[in-house]
Amino acid sequence: MPSNSTVAAACRKFGVVRRKVGEERYAILMDTAEHAEALFQADPNADNGKTNRGRDPLFDIEHMVQDACRKRVEAKLLDEEGEACGD
């Protein structure tokens, strides 16, 4: 994955929440992001439909992160500030 892409930048940020989302979910997030990036790279001129298909994995990522946050709140897991806020 090119290190200057928006998706690559998001992947680097996943490291910040890795502990909160767990290793299994982190691996899925990374795989999903790489899949999205491959679709975007395969459609540099946005003329073959792969850019549109690349958006779906990004929504999947959003849902996975939201689900992890919701589960942390439900389990009352504390963050670094000692709050169960789901961030």
C-alpha positions as CSV (number, residue, x, y, z in Angstrom):
1,M,0.0,0.0,0.0
2,P,1.5,3.4,-0.9
3,S,2.5,5.2,2.2
4,N,1.2,8.5,0.9
5,S,-2.4,7.4,0.4
6,T,-5.3,8.5,2.6
7,V,-6.1,4.8,3.3
8,A,-2.4,4.2,4.3
9,A,-2.7,7.2,6.6
10,A,-5.8,5.7,8.2
11,C,-4.0,2.4,8.7
12,R,-1.2,4.1,10.6
13,K,-3.9,5.6,12.8
14,F,-5.4,2.2,13.6
15,G,-2.3,1.6,15.6
16,V,-3.6,4.2,18.1
17,V,-6.7,2.2,18.7
18,R,-5.3,-1.3,18.3
19,R,-5.5,-2.1,22.0
20,K,-9.1,-0.9,22.2
21,V,-10.4,-2.8,19.2
22,G,-8.4,-6.0,19.9
23,E,-5.9,-7.9,17.8
24,E,-8.5,-9.9,15.8
25,R,-10.5,-6.8,14.8
26,Y,-7.3,-4.8,14.2
27,A,-6.2,-7.5,11.6
28,I,-9.6,-7.3,10.0
29,L,-9.4,-3.5,9.8
30,M,-6.0,-3.7,8.2
31,D,-7.1,-6.3,5.6
32,T,-10.3,-4.3,4.8
33,A,-8.3,-1.1,4.4
34,E,-5.8,-2.8,2.1
35,H,-8.7,-4.2,0.0
36,A,-10.2,-0.7,-0.3
37,E,-6.8,0.8,-1.2
38,A,-6.3,-1.9,-3.9
39,L,-9.7,-0.9,-5.5
40,F,-8.8,2.8,-5.4
41,Q,-5.4,2.1,-6.9
42,A,-7.0,0.0,-9.7
43,D,-9.2,3.0,-10.7
44,P,-6.9,6.0,-10.8
45,N,-9.2,7.9,-13.2
46,A,-12.4,6.8,-11.4
47,D,-13.7,5.4,-14.7
48,N,-14.0,1.6,-14.2
49,G,-16.2,1.4,-11.1
50,K,-13.6,0.2,-8.7
51,T,-13.5,3.5,-6.9
52,N,-17.2,3.2,-6.1
53,R,-16.6,-0.4,-4.9
54,G,-13.7,0.8,-2.8
55,R,-16.1,2.9,-0.7
56,D,-17.9,-0.1,0.7
57,P,-14.9,-1.4,2.6
58,L,-14.5,2.0,4.2
59,F,-18.1,1.9,5.5
60,D,-17.3,-1.6,6.8
61,I,-14.3,-0.1,8.7
62,E,-16.5,2.6,10.1
63,H,-19.0,0.0,11.3
64,M,-16.3,-2.1,12.9
65,V,-14.9,0.8,14.8
66,Q,-18.3,1.9,16.0
67,D,-19.1,-1.6,17.1
68,A,-15.9,-1.8,19.1
69,C,-16.7,1.5,20.8
70,R,-20.3,0.4,21.6
71,K,-19.0,-2.9,23.1
72,R,-16.4,-1.0,25.2
73,V,-19.2,1.2,26.6
74,E,-21.5,-1.7,27.2
75,A,-18.7,-3.6,29.1
76,K,-17.8,-0.4,30.9
77,L,-14.2,-0.7,29.9
78,L,-12.2,2.3,30.9
79,D,-10.0,4.3,28.6
80,E,-6.7,6.0,29.4
81,E,-8.5,8.8,31.3
82,G,-10.4,6.3,33.4
83,E,-13.7,6.9,31.6
84,A,-16.0,4.4,29.9
85,C,-16.8,6.6,27.0
86,G,-16.2,4.4,24.0
87,D,-13.7,6.6,22.2
